[in-house]
Amino acid sequence: MAASIAWLHELRASAGRADEPFTVGGLSGPLYLGDAGWDTGRAVAGAPERIAAYLRKLTAAGVDQVQVAFRSRDHHELCDQIRAFGAEVAPLVSE
């Protein structure tokens, strides 16, 4: 991904657009904060530090913003995941 993002920046520079606003977005894939106790499939799951380290790899590759998605079995669990992410993971990503 880092090579592709660098190539995009090179193309923009060669077109004389390097100074114009440009945001690279990425998708996290499914996340699950904590131990689900059920099969979360291909979700990146675990402690806040593990999920934050995974997301920092995306930003290190040149992604400016990441759209996160969560695995859950119902809307209550989804809301819990969003709250926990905001309180426990997001501060670690921006370190």
C-alpha positions in Angstrom: 0.0 0.0 0.0 2.8 2.4 0.9 4.3 2.1 -2.6 0.9 2.8 -4.3 0.4 5.8 -2.1 3.9 7.1 -2.9 3.1 6.6 -6.6 -0.1 8.6 -6.3 1.9 11.5 -4.7 4.5 11.3 -7.5 1.7 11.4 -10.1 0.2 14.5 -8.4 3.6 16.2 -8.3 4.3 15.5 -12.0 0.9 17.0 -12.8 1.7 20.1 -10.8 -0.9 19.3 -8.2 1.3 18.4 -5.2 0.2 21.5 -3.2 -3.5 20.9 -3.7 -5.5 19.2 -0.9 -5.5 15.5 -1.2 -6.6 12.9 1.3 -5.9 9.2 1.1 -8.5 7.0 2.8 -8.4 3.4 3.8 -10.7 0.8 5.2 -9.8 -1.0 8.4 -11.6 -4.2 7.7 -13.6 -5.6 10.6 -12.4 -4.9 14.2 -13.4 -6.3 17.5 -12.2 -4.8 20.8 -11.6 -7.4 23.4 -12.3 -11.2 23.5 -15.5 -11.8 21.7 -16.1 -15.4 22.9 -17.5 -16.1 19.4 -16.1 -16.4 15.9 -15.4 -12.9 14.6 -14.1 -14.2 11.3 -11.3 -12.3 9.8 -11.7 -9.4 12.3 -8.6 -7.9 13.9 -9.5 -8.6 17.5 -7.9 -8.1 20.9 -6.6 -5.5 23.3 -6.7 -1.8 22.5 -3.0 -1.8 21.9 -3.2 -4.5 19.3 -5.9 -2.8 17.3 -4.1 0.6 17.6 -0.9 -1.0 16.3 -2.7 -2.4 13.3 -4.3 1.0 12.5 -0.9 2.8 12.9 0.5 0.5 10.2 -2.1 2.0 7.8 -1.2 5.6 8.8 2.5 4.7 8.5 1.8 3.5 4.9 0.5 7.0 4.1 -3.2 6.7 4.8 -4.6 10.0 6.1 -8.0 8.7 7.4 -9.3 5.3 8.2 -12.9 4.2 8.0 -13.4 1.7 10.8 -15.9 -1.2 10.9 -16.8 -3.4 13.8 -18.0 -7.0 14.2 -21.0 -7.4 16.4 -24.1 -9.6 16.9 -26.5 -6.8 17.6 -26.9 -3.0 17.9 -26.1 -3.0 21.6 -22.8 -4.8 21.0 -22.0 -2.5 18.1 -22.6 0.6 20.3 -20.4 -0.9 23.0 -17.6 -1.5 20.4 -17.9 2.1 19.1 -17.7 3.5 22.7 -14.8 1.3 23.6 -12.9 2.2 20.4 -13.4 5.9 21.0 -12.2 5.7 24.6 -9.5 3.0 24.5 -8.2 2.7 20.9 -8.5 6.1 19.2 -6.2 7.9 21.7 -3.5 5.2 21.1 -3.7 5.6 17.4 -2.9 9.3 17.5 0.1 9.0 19.7 
